[in-house]
Amino acid sequence: MLSFLCFLIFLTPLCMFSGFWWLISSLLFFISFVYLFLFPYFFCWSGLSYMFGCDLISYGLILLSLWICVLMILASESIFRLGYFSGLFLFVVIVLTIMLYCTFSSIGLLSFYIFFESSLIPTLFLILGWGYQPERVQAGIYLLFYTLLASLPLLVGILYIYSSLGGLCLFMLHGDNLLVGGLFYVCMIFAFLVKMPMFMVHLWLPSAHVEAPVSGSMILAGILLKLGGYGLLRVFPLLFKFGFSFSVVWVSLSLVGGLFVSLFCMRQTDLKSLIAYSSVAHMSMVIGGIMTMNYWGVCSSFALMIAHGLCSSGLFCLSNITYERFGSRSLLVNKGLINLMPSMSMWWFLLSACNMAAPPSLNLLGEIGLLSSLISWSWCLMFVLIFLSFFSAAYTLYMYSYSQHGIIYSGLYSCSLGYLREFLLLFLHWFPLNLVILKVDVAVFWV
């Protein structure tokens, strides 16, 4: 694991020289492919070094982090073309990649917490430095304060674990000798629920997405929302006995919240805002699946996290491609795109189909598993899940039909084709999302 970390650290000096944009991007592609072949075929931890290691959960999320960070550089080519502090941008992206790599591969709870919080700083720089509107400062403050205020109780909880158990190693943690109470339980999971984000603490997400550049939106939707799910999966061995009595609160709150957020999506006119709110709706199902604490729920929530990371990131790329042509993200202006950009319309369709969990995407596998897990936990949830699935398809069709059909904005009379880079970018989002279904045990731990 340290060899990959050293590789990433030694990429940072290349950012100081101009003209190394595509070399850095190629080297990150290379390390992603090398990491792909290190699949841990057993349930135990592998690649152990002094502070870092990797198991099945870590492997999938590290690979997703490396992949999304490469695609961020590919999507932000306009920064390189316009010379908009491209070296500094690359530096921030690589530091963010290092932080995420260290977060997912940490084998100690305290080091996980430190890197978990550190990943916030490069994201904040991306939003403040390369965001579009002046409101990006307010969005950055929202992001900072929501996350920091929720994370301080987590630090207190980690210190309590250390004083009680005498260690913080993830694969040695168990709740047998730990006095778990309601306050400790809330302290341990609240930071992760805000990060996911759960309904009622989700307000930082749409504002951060709308003000962030495309790279910021991709990393927020692709990886940073998954930090919450990863944290929940890691701390639940400690809270297993106590968690059953509180599960009903989180499951009901997240699923009913997801239903409300789906209704919010039906009246959004900003493309980015619509995709951001749809992320909250999908993550509500992931929270519900994890909180049921059964094997199907945990496996399927992991699968949906990986699928959503690729699908949501691809949709943000599409909205940015439209924004670069039109100068607007409003659905009231972006109409009839099938006439203006016919070749992009196919990618809108393919990624929209994945977003509403159509076969053969990984989203379908994750959602079927989560539906069976939640209904086996309580059949009453069937009524909420019916509406959640229906509105998920409804707002995705609304987004696709409103953007692709209708009368073109009268100021635009040309036909705009995409660049080869943009088609490659969208293909690299869509292809893994539909290819993984052939090798299900990578995404769902049925090894």
C-alpha positions in Angstrom: 0.0 0.0 0.0 2.9 2.4 0.7 4.2 2.0 -2.8 1.0 3.5 -4.2 1.1 6.3 -1.7 4.8 7.1 -2.6 3.8 7.1 -6.3 1.1 9.7 -5.6 3.3 11.8 -3.4 6.0 11.9 -6.1 3.5 13.1 -8.7 3.1 16.5 -6.8 6.4 18.1 -8.0 5.3 17.6 -11.6 2.4 20.0 -10.9 4.9 22.9 -10.6 5.9 22.6 -14.3 3.7 23.8 -17.1 2.7 21.3 -19.8 2.6 18.2 -17.6 -1.2 18.1 -17.5 -1.7 15.0 -19.8 1.4 13.3 -18.4 0.0 13.4 -14.8 -3.4 12.2 -16.2 -1.7 9.3 -18.0 0.3 8.3 -14.9 -2.9 8.3 -12.8 -4.6 6.1 -15.4 -1.6 3.8 -15.1 -1.7 3.5 -11.3 -5.5 2.9 -11.5 -4.9 -0.1 -13.8 -2.1 -1.4 -11.7 -4.3 -1.2 -8.6 -7.1 -3.0 -10.5 -5.0 -6.2 -10.5 -4.5 -6.3 -6.7 -8.0 -7.6 -6.0 -8.0 -9.2 -2.5 -9.5 -12.6 -3.1 -10.1 -13.3 0.7 -12.1 -11.6 3.4 -9.0 -10.9 5.4 -6.9 -7.7 5.1 -4.1 -7.7 2.6 -1.2 -5.4 1.6 -0.6 -4.5 5.3 2.0 -1.9 6.0 2.7 0.3 9.1 -0.6 2.3 9.0 -2.3 1.1 5.9 -4.1 -2.0 4.6 -6.9 -3.1 2.3 -9.8 -5.4 2.4 -12.8 -5.9 0.1 -14.6 -2.7 1.1 -11.4 -0.6 1.0 -10.4 -2.0 -2.4 -13.6 -1.0 -4.2 -13.6 2.6 -2.8 -9.8 3.2 -3.3 -10.2 2.1 -7.0 -13.3 4.3 -7.4 -11.3 7.2 -5.8 -8.4 6.8 -8.2 -10.7 6.5 -11.2 -12.8 9.5 -10.4 -9.7 11.7 -9.7 -8.3 10.8 -13.2 -11.7 11.6 -14.8 -11.8 15.0 -12.9 -8.6 16.0 -14.7 -10.0 14.8 -18.0 -13.2 16.8 -17.4 -11.4 20.0 -16.4 -9.5 20.4 -19.6 -10.8 24.0 -20.0 -8.7 25.0 -16.9 -5.6 23.8 -18.8 -6.7 25.4 -22.0 -7.4 28.8 -20.5 -4.4 28.7 -18.2 -6.6 29.2 -15.1 -4.0 28.2 -12.5 -3.7 24.7 -14.0 -0.6 23.7 -11.9 -2.3 24.6 -8.6 -5.5 22.8 -9.7 -3.5 19.6 -10.4 -1.7 20.0 -7.0 -5.1 20.2 -5.2 -6.5 17.2 -7.1 -3.4 15.0 -6.3 -3.5 16.1 -2.6 -7.2 15.1 -2.5 -6.4 11.8 -4.1 -3.7 11.1 -1.5 -6.1 12.0 1.3 -8.9 9.7 0.0 -6.4 6.9 -0.5 -5.2 7.2 3.1 -8.7 7.5 4.4 -9.9 4.2 2.8 -6.7 2.3 3.5 -6.3 3.3 7.2 -6.3 0.5 9.6 -6.6 2.7 12.7 -9.7 4.7 13.7 -7.8 7.8 14.6 -5.8 7.9 11.4 -9.1 7.3 9.5 -10.6 10.3 11.3 -7.7 12.6 10.5 -7.7 11.8 6.8 -11.5 11.8 6.7 -11.4 15.5 7.9 -8.4 16.4 5.8 -10.2 15.5 2.6 -12.5 18.4 3.3 -9.7 21.0 2.8 -8.8 20.3 -0.9 -12.5 20.1 -1.7 -13.0 23.5 -0.1 -10.1 24.9 -2.2 -11.7 23.5 -5.4 -15.1 25.1 -4.6 -13.6 28.5 -3.6 -10.8 28.6 -6.2 -12.6 27.3 -9.4 -16.3 27.7 -8.6 -18.6 29.7 -10.9 -20.6 32.2 -8.8 -19.8 34.6 -5.9 -22.1 32.5 -3.7 -19.3 29.8 -3.7 -17.9 31.3 -0.4 -21.3 30.7 1.3 -21.4 27.2 -0.1 -17.9 26.5 1.2 -18.8 27.7 4.7 -21.9 25.5 4.7 -19.8 22.5 3.7 -17.2 23.3 6.3 -19.4 24.0 9.3 -21.9 21.1 8.7 -19.1 18.6 8.5 -16.8 19.9 11.2 -19.6 20.4 13.8 -20.8 16.9 13.3 -17.3 15.4 13.3 -16.2 16.7 16.7 -18.4 14.2 18.7 -16.8 11.4 16.6 -13.4 12.4 17.8 -14.6 12.2 21.4 -16.1 8.8 20.7 -12.8 7.5 19.2 -10.9 8.7 22.3 -13.4 6.9 24.5 -12.9 3.7 22.5 -9.1 4.0 23.0 -9.5 4.5 26.7 -11.9 1.5 27.0 -10.3 -1.0 24.7 -6.6 0.2 24.6 -6.4 0.1 20.8 -8.0 1.5 17.6 -7.1 -1.1 15.0 -10.1 -1.7 12.8 -9.9 -5.5 12.5 -9.5 -5.9 16.3 -12.5 -3.8 17.3 -15.4 -5.5 19.0 -18.1 -4.1 21.3 -17.9 -6.8 24.0 -15.9 -4.9 26.5 -17.3 -1.5 25.6 -20.1 0.3 27.5 -22.2 1.5 24.7 -24.9 4.1 25.5 -27.3 6.3 23.4 -25.0 9.3 23.5 -21.9 7.3 22.4 -24.0 5.7 19.6 -25.1 9.1 18.2 -21.6 10.5 18.6 -20.1 7.7 16.5 -22.6 7.7 13.6 -23.8 11.3 13.3 -20.7 12.6 11.5 -21.2 9.8 8.8 -24.9 10.5 8.4 -24.2 14.3 7.8 -21.5 13.3 5.2 -23.8 10.9 3.3 -26.0 13.2 3.7 -29.2 12.1 5.5 -32.4 14.1 5.1 -32.6 17.1 7.4 -28.8 17.5 7.4 -28.5 17.5 3.6 -28.7 21.3 3.0 -25.0 21.7 2.5 -24.9 19.3 -0.5 -27.1 21.1 -3.1 -25.4 24.5 -2.5 -21.9 23.0 -2.6 -22.8 21.1 -5.9 -24.3 24.1 -7.6 -21.4 26.4 -6.8 -18.6 23.9 -7.4 -16.7 23.4 -10.7 -17.3 20.1 -12.5 -14.3 18.5 -10.8 -15.7 19.5 -7.4 -19.1 18.1 -8.2 -17.6 14.9 -9.5 -15.5 14.3 -6.3 -18.4 15.3 -4.0 -20.9 13.0 -5.7 -18.4 10.2 -6.5 -16.4 9.8 -3.4 -17.1 12.2 -0.5 -20.6 11.0 0.0 -19.2 7.4 0.1 -17.0 8.4 3.1 -20.1 8.4 5.3 -21.2 4.9 4.2 -17.7 3.6 4.6 -17.5 5.0 8.1 -20.8 3.4 9.1 -19.6 0.0 7.8 -16.4 0.3 9.9 -17.9 1.4 13.2 -21.0 -0.9 13.3 -19.1 -3.9 14.7 -18.8 -1.8 17.9 -22.5 -0.7 17.9 -24.0 -4.0 16.7 -25.9 -5.0 19.9 -27.1 -1.5 20.7 -27.9 -0.5 17.2 -31.0 -2.6 16.7 -33.1 -0.5 19.1 -32.3 2.7 17.2 -32.4 1.4 13.6 -36.1 2.1 13.1 -35.4 5.9 13.6 -32.7 6.1 11.0 -34.4 3.8 8.5 -37.8 5.6 8.6 -36.2 9.1 8.6 -33.9 8.3 5.7 -36.5 6.6 3.5 -39.3 9.2 4.1 -36.7 11.9 3.6 -35.7 10.2 0.3 -39.3 10.3 -0.8 -39.6 14.1 0.0 -36.3 14.8 -1.8 -37.6 12.9 -4.9 -40.5 15.2 -4.9 -38.1 18.2 -4.6 -36.4 16.9 -7.8 -39.6 17.1 -9.7 -39.7 20.9 -9.5 -36.0 21.7 -10.0 -35.0 23.8 -13.0 -31.3 23.8 -12.4 -29.6 20.6 -13.9 -26.9 20.4 -11.2 -29.4 21.0 -8.4 -31.6 18.2 -9.7 -28.7 15.7 -9.9 -27.5 16.7 -6.5 -30.9 16.2 -4.9 -31.1 12.8 -6.7 -27.9 11.8 -4.9 -29.6 12.5 -1.5 -32.5 10.2 -2.6 -30.2 7.4 -3.6 -28.1 7.7 -0.4 -31.2 7.5 1.7 -31.6 3.9 0.5 -28.0 3.2 1.3 -28.5 4.5 4.8 -31.6 2.3 5.2 -29.8 -0.8 3.9 -26.8 -0.3 6.3 -29.1 0.3 9.3 -31.0 -3.0 8.8 -27.7 -4.6 9.8 -28.2 -7.7 7.7 -25.8 -9.2 5.1 -27.9 -8.3 2.1 -28.3 -4.7 3.3 -24.5 -4.3 3.8 -23.5 -5.9 0.5 -26.1 -4.1 -1.6 -25.4 -0.7 0.0 -21.8 -1.1 -1.0 -22.8 -2.0 -4.5 -25.1 1.0 -4.8 -22.3 3.3 -3.4 -19.9 2.2 -6.2 -22.7 2.4 -8.9 -23.9 5.9 -7.7 -20.3 7.2 -7.7 -19.9 6.5 -11.4 -23.4 7.3 -12.5 -23.8 10.6 -10.6 -20.3 11.8 -11.6 -21.1 11.1 -15.3 -24.3 13.1 -15.1 -22.4 16.0 -13.7 -20.0 15.8 -16.6 -22.9 15.9 -19.0 -24.4 18.9 -17.3 -21.0 20.7 -17.5 -20.7 19.9 -21.2 -24.0 21.6 -21.8 -23.1 24.5 -19.5 -19.9 25.1 -21.5 -21.9 25.4 -24.8 -25.0 27.3 -23.5 -23.6 29.3 -20.5 -26.6 28.2 -18.5 -27.7 25.1 -16.5 -31.4 26.0 -16.5 -33.8 23.5 -18.0 -35.8 26.5 -19.2 -32.9 27.4 -21.6 -31.4 23.9 -22.2 -34.2 22.5 -24.4 -34.1 20.5 -27.6 -30.5 19.4 -27.1 -31.2 16.4 -29.3 -31.3 18.8 -32.2 -28.2 20.8 -31.1 -26.0 18.0 -29.8 -27.4 14.7 -31.3 -24.4 12.6 -30.4 -24.6 13.7 -26.7 -28.2 12.7 -26.5 -27.3 9.0 -26.5 -25.0 9.5 -23.5 -27.8 11.4 -21.7 -30.1 8.5 -22.3 -27.5 5.8 -21.2 -26.6 7.6 -18.0 -30.2 8.5 -17.2 -31.2 4.8 -17.7 -28.4 3.9 -15.2 -29.7 6.6 -12.8 -33.1 5.0 -12.7 -31.6 1.5 -12.2 -32.2 0.0 -15.6 -30.4 -3.3 -16.5 -27.6 -4.1 -17.0 -26.2 -1.4 -14.7 -24.8 -2.0 -11.2 -27.5 0.3 -9.8 -30.1 -2.3 -10.6 -28.2 -5.0 -8.6 -27.7 -2.6 -5.6 -31.3 -1.4 -5.6 -32.8 -5.0 -5.9 -30.7 -6.1 -3.0 -31.6 -3.1 -0.9 -35.3 -3.5 -1.6 -35.2 -7.2 -0.5 -33.2 -6.3 2.6 -35.5 -3.5 3.7 -38.7 -5.4 3.0 -37.4 -8.4 4.9 -36.6 -6.1 7.8 -40.2 -4.6 7.8 -42.9 -5.2 5.2 -44.4 -1.8 6.0 -41.5 -0.2 4.2 -42.8 -1.6 0.9 -45.2 1.3 0.5 -42.5 4.0 0.9 -40.1 2.0 -1.4 -42.8 1.7 -4.1 -43.1 5.5 -4.3 -39.3 6.0 -3.9 -38.6 3.8 -6.9 -41.4 5.4 -9.0 -40.3 9.0 -8.3 -36.7 8.0 -9.0 -37.7 7.0 -12.5 -40.1 10.0 -12.8 -37.5 12.8 -12.1 -34.9 11.1 -14.3 -37.4 11.0 -17.2 -38.3 14.6 -16.4 -34.6 15.6 -16.6 -34.0 13.7 -19.8 -37.2 14.7 -21.7 -37.1 18.4 -20.7 -33.4 18.8 -21.7 -33.5 16.7 -24.9 -36.9 17.6 -26.3 -38.8 20.8 -26.9 -38.2 24.0 -28.8 -34.5 25.1 -29.0 -33.6 28.4 -27.4 -34.1 30.9 -30.2 -30.5 32.4 -29.8 -28.9 29.1 -30.9 -29.1 27.9 -34.5 -25.9 25.8 -34.8 -25.2 22.1 -34.4 -22.6 21.4 -31.7 -20.7 18.1 -31.7 -18.7 16.9 -28.6 -15.0 16.6 -28.4 -13.3 13.2 -28.5 -12.1 13.9 -24.9 -15.8 14.3 -23.8 -16.9 11.1 -25.4 -14.0 9.2 -23.8 -14.9 10.8 -20.4 -18.5 9.6 -20.6 -17.5 6.2 -21.9 -15.1 5.7 -18.9 -18.0 6.5 -16.6 -20.6 4.3 -18.3 -18.5 1.3 -19.3 -17.3 0.2 -15.8 -20.8 0.8 -14.4 -22.3 -1.8 -16.8 -19.3 -4.1 -17.0 -19.1 -4.9 -13.3 -22.4 -6.8 -13.6 -20.4 -9.6 -15.3 -18.2 -9.9 -12.2 -20.7 -9.4 -9.4 -18.5 -10.7 -6.5 -16.2 -7.7 -6.9 -19.0 -5.3 -6.0 -21.1 -7.5 -3.8 -19.1 -9.7 -1.4 -20.4 -13.0 -2.7 -16.9 -14.4 -3.1 
